[in-house]
Amino acid sequence: MRFDSDMKIFAGSGSKALTRKICDILNVSVGQCNVIRFSDNNTYVKIEEKVRGKDVYIVQTIGFDPNNQFMELLFWIDAFKRSSVASVTAIIPYFSYAKADKKDEPRVSIRGRVCADSLEAAGVDRVVTMDLHSPQIQGFFKKPVDHLYAANIFVEHIKSLQLEDFIIVAPDEGFAKNARYYSDKLGVPLAIGNKKRSSHDENAEILGITGNVEGKRAVIIDDLAISCVTLVEVAKVLNRLGAPDIYCYVTHGMVTEKGAVALTDSPIKTFYTTDTVFNPYLEKCPKAEILSVAELFGKTIRIIHDRESLGELFD
């Protein structure tokens, strides 16, 4: 590898722990930089080492503080470009504005498109992200977007549990296609929750489950959890229908404090999520376990930097 001479990995304020893990895997040091948030809430960023001519990777999730974290990412990209780097790749483990991918009501903004335009205007050369809530947001970019998935990490972990007679459960029809990948990979049946949501709040009603879950251990799969209302309600229905053990795998654990309490009090036995977002509430939740995506992102950076094909990550 050529890492020591012509590339650098920097951590945004939203992804310091994950960046350290990625750098440990690649055996490189984290780039020296500094972020200051002034009393008026203005953000200041400064690169503390020479980067001229280097390929730079800035890791910044857009998570619990999305507006500040996104603006900080734009400032980092601008600072690197003004420092004459060879390229800037934005590693965005969780891209929260990807949920806003369409104009489905009058007089609303397509926020995902605005973010994509802003990143490109700042000078980003490439974007790497994981499990976009709306994958079509890749089409908002003219620059390359590498969309990674936690699926293989989760599939291998599910195998390690050595569960007997289990079933994969999609919490709603919208996630059924993604959940089918798991059922096909693991060679088990798929059940689908029938969800009804009447407004933009986080409350949802589970009308039932399509599929036979009686006597089967249930593994719920989803890409995002915030209030955990849907997951908990699906778990309650599964429990009533005779599923003895219920596990849950969610890529982005954007769980609120109230959501963590709901998880703790729910029939869910273990809630598995990744470190795309650092979540202090899940750190204290006795049912939560964190699986790291650092190795996958580290491998992706190595492949990109060595000008190789990312196809092997999707085999």
C-alpha positions in Angstrom: 0.0 0.0 0.0 1.0 3.6 -0.6 -0.9 5.0 2.4 2.0 6.5 4.3 3.1 8.8 1.5 0.1 10.1 -0.4 -3.1 9.7 1.6 -4.6 10.9 4.8 -7.7 10.0 6.8 -9.3 12.8 8.9 -12.1 12.6 11.5 -15.0 14.9 11.6 -16.4 15.7 15.0 -19.3 13.2 14.4 -17.0 10.1 13.7 -13.9 10.3 15.8 -14.2 6.8 17.4 -15.0 5.1 14.1 -12.2 7.0 12.3 -9.7 5.7 14.9 -10.9 2.1 14.3 -10.6 2.5 10.6 -7.0 3.9 10.9 -6.0 1.1 13.3 -7.2 -1.4 10.7 -5.2 0.3 7.9 -2.2 0.9 10.2 -2.2 4.7 9.6 -2.4 7.6 11.9 -5.5 9.9 12.1 -4.9 13.2 10.4 -4.3 16.2 12.7 -7.1 18.7 12.6 -9.2 20.8 14.9 -12.8 21.8 15.1 -14.1 24.8 17.2 -17.7 25.7 17.7 -17.9 29.3 18.9 -20.4 30.7 21.4 -22.6 31.9 18.5 -22.7 28.3 17.2 -20.5 29.1 14.2 -18.2 26.3 13.2 -14.4 26.7 12.5 -12.2 23.9 11.1 -8.5 23.8 10.6 -6.1 21.2 9.1 -3.1 20.9 11.4 -0.7 19.3 8.9 0.4 19.6 5.3 -1.9 17.8 2.8 -0.8 19.3 -0.6 -1.0 16.6 -3.3 -2.5 13.9 -1.0 -5.7 11.9 -1.4 -7.8 12.9 1.6 -10.6 10.9 3.2 -12.8 12.8 5.7 -15.1 10.6 7.9 -18.2 12.5 9.1 -21.5 10.9 9.9 -24.6 13.1 9.5 -26.4 11.9 12.6 -27.7 13.4 15.9 -26.7 16.9 15.0 -27.3 16.9 11.3 -27.2 20.6 10.4 -24.0 21.3 12.3 -22.4 18.1 11.1 -23.3 18.7 7.5 -22.0 22.3 7.5 -18.8 21.1 9.2 -18.4 18.5 6.4 -18.8 21.2 3.8 -16.1 23.4 5.5 -13.7 20.4 5.7 -14.1 19.8 2.0 -13.5 23.4 1.2 -10.5 23.6 3.5 -8.9 20.5 1.8 -9.5 21.8 -1.7 -8.0 25.2 -0.8 -5.0 23.3 0.5 -4.3 21.8 -2.9 -5.1 18.2 -2.1 -5.2 15.7 -5.0 -8.7 14.5 -4.1 -11.3 14.6 -1.3 -13.5 11.6 -0.5 -16.3 12.1 1.9 -16.9 9.0 4.0 -20.5 9.5 5.4 -21.4 6.4 7.4 -24.9 7.6 8.0 -26.4 10.2 5.7 -29.6 11.3 7.4 -30.9 13.6 4.7 -31.1 10.7 2.3 -34.6 10.2 3.7 -35.6 13.4 1.9 -35.5 12.2 -1.7 -38.7 13.4 -3.3 -41.3 16.2 -3.4 -44.3 14.3 -2.2 -46.2 17.3 -0.8 -46.7 20.9 -2.2 -44.1 23.5 -1.2 -41.5 21.3 0.3 -37.7 21.0 -0.3 -36.0 17.9 -1.7 -33.4 18.1 1.0 -31.3 15.2 -0.2 -30.8 16.9 -3.6 -29.8 20.2 -1.9 -27.2 18.3 0.2 -25.8 16.5 -2.9 -25.5 19.8 -4.8 -23.8 21.4 -1.8 -21.2 18.7 -1.4 -20.4 18.9 -5.1 -20.3 22.7 -5.0 -17.8 22.5 -2.0 -15.6 20.3 -4.2 -16.1 16.7 -3.1 -14.6 14.2 -5.6 -16.3 11.0 -4.2 -18.8 10.0 -1.6 -18.9 6.7 0.3 -21.9 5.9 2.5 -23.8 3.0 3.9 -27.4 1.8 3.7 -29.1 4.9 2.4 -32.7 5.0 3.5 -33.5 6.0 -0.1 -30.9 4.4 -2.4 -32.1 6.5 -5.4 -30.3 9.5 -3.8 -27.1 8.3 -5.5 -28.7 9.7 -8.7 -28.6 13.2 -7.2 -24.8 13.2 -7.5 -22.7 13.7 -10.6 -19.6 12.5 -8.7 -19.1 8.8 -7.9 -21.1 7.4 -4.9 -20.1 4.1 -3.3 -23.1 2.7 -1.5 -22.0 0.1 1.1 -24.3 -2.4 2.9 -24.2 -3.8 6.4 -26.0 -6.9 5.2 -23.0 -9.2 5.0 -21.8 -8.1 8.4 -25.3 -8.9 9.8 -25.6 -12.2 7.9 -22.3 -13.5 9.3 -23.3 -12.5 12.8 -26.7 -14.1 12.5 -24.9 -17.3 11.5 -22.7 -17.1 14.5 -25.8 -17.2 16.8 -26.5 -20.7 15.5 -30.3 -20.1 15.9 -32.5 -23.1 15.2 -35.8 -22.8 13.3 -35.8 -19.0 12.8 -37.4 -16.6 10.4 -36.4 -13.2 9.0 -39.0 -10.4 9.5 -39.3 -7.2 7.6 -41.0 -4.6 9.8 -43.1 -3.3 6.9 -43.7 -3.8 3.1 -41.2 -1.1 2.2 -38.3 -3.1 3.6 -39.4 -6.5 2.3 -37.0 -6.5 -0.7 -34.0 -5.8 1.6 -35.1 -8.4 4.1 -35.6 -11.0 1.3 -31.8 -10.8 0.7 -31.3 -12.0 4.3 -33.8 -14.8 4.0 -32.2 -16.0 0.7 -28.7 -15.8 2.1 -29.6 -17.7 5.2 -32.1 -20.1 3.6 -35.0 -19.3 5.9 -38.5 -18.0 5.4 -39.5 -14.4 5.4 -42.4 -12.7 7.2 -43.6 -9.1 6.6 -45.2 -6.7 9.0 -48.3 -4.8 7.9 -47.7 -1.2 9.1 -50.0 1.8 8.9 -48.7 5.3 9.5 -51.2 8.1 9.4 -49.0 11.2 9.8 -45.3 12.4 9.9 -44.9 11.5 13.5 -43.1 8.4 14.7 -46.2 6.5 15.7 -47.2 3.5 13.6 -49.8 0.8 13.9 -48.9 -2.9 13.1 -52.0 -4.5 11.6 -50.6 -8.0 11.5 -47.8 -10.2 10.2 -47.8 -11.9 6.8 -46.1 -15.3 7.3 -46.2 -18.1 9.9 -44.0 -17.2 12.9 -45.4 -19.6 15.6 -42.7 -21.4 17.3 -39.9 -19.7 15.3 -37.2 -17.4 16.6 -37.7 -14.1 14.8 -35.0 -11.9 13.4 -36.2 -8.4 12.5 -34.2 -6.5 9.9 -34.3 -2.7 9.3 -32.0 0.1 8.2 -32.9 2.7 10.7 -34.4 3.0 14.2 -35.2 6.3 16.0 -38.2 6.0 18.4 -38.2 2.2 18.0 -42.1 2.3 18.0 -42.3 0.2 14.9 -39.8 -2.4 16.0 -41.3 -2.7 19.5 -44.9 -3.0 18.1 -43.7 -5.7 15.6 -42.0 -7.5 18.4 -45.1 -7.5 20.5 -47.2 -8.9 17.6 -44.6 -11.6 17.0 -44.6 -12.5 20.6 -48.4 -12.8 20.6 -48.2 -15.0 17.6 -45.9 -17.4 19.3 -42.3 -16.4 18.5 -40.3 -17.4 21.6 -37.2 -15.3 20.9 -37.0 -12.0 19.0 -33.7 -10.4 17.8 -33.3 -7.2 15.9 -30.6 -6.0 13.5 -30.6 -2.3 12.5 -27.8 -0.6 10.5 -28.2 3.0 11.9 -29.0 3.1 15.6 -30.4 6.7 15.8 -32.3 5.6 18.9 -33.5 8.3 21.2 -33.4 8.1 25.0 -37.1 7.3 25.0 -36.5 4.7 22.3 -33.8 3.0 24.3 -36.2 2.7 27.3 -38.8 1.2 24.9 -36.3 -1.3 23.7 -35.3 -2.3 27.2 -39.0 -2.9 28.1 -39.8 -4.7 24.9 -39.9 -8.4 24.0 -36.8 -7.9 21.9 -34.0 -10.1 23.3 -31.1 -8.3 21.7 -30.9 -5.2 19.5 -27.8 -5.3 17.2 -26.7 -2.1 15.5 -23.5 -0.6 14.0 -21.2 2.2 14.9 -22.1 4.3 11.9 -23.5 6.6 14.6 -22.2 7.0 18.2 -25.2 6.7 20.5 -24.8 7.3 24.2 -28.3 5.9 24.9 -27.5 2.6 23.3 -24.2 2.4 25.2 -26.3 2.2 28.4 -29.0 0.0 27.0 -28.7 -3.6 28.4 -30.2 -5.1 25.2 -28.0 -3.3 22.7 -24.9 -4.6 21.1 -22.7 -2.7 18.7 -21.1 -4.3 15.6 -18.4 -2.3 14.0 -18.3 -1.3 10.3 -14.7 -0.1 10.5 -13.3 -3.1 8.7 -15.6 -2.6 5.8 -14.9 1.1 5.5 -11.2 0.5 5.9 -11.3 -2.1 3.1 -13.2 0.3 0.9 -10.7 3.1 1.4 -7.8 0.7 0.6 -9.6 -0.4 -2.6 -10.4 3.1 -3.7 -6.9 4.3 -2.9 -5.2 1.5 -4.8 -7.5 2.1 -7.8 -9.0 -1.4 -7.6 -12.6 -2.6 -8.1 -15.1 -2.3 -5.3 -17.0 -5.2 -6.9 -15.6 -7.7 -4.5 -17.5 -6.0 -1.7 -20.8 -6.9 -3.3 -20.1 -10.5 -4.2 
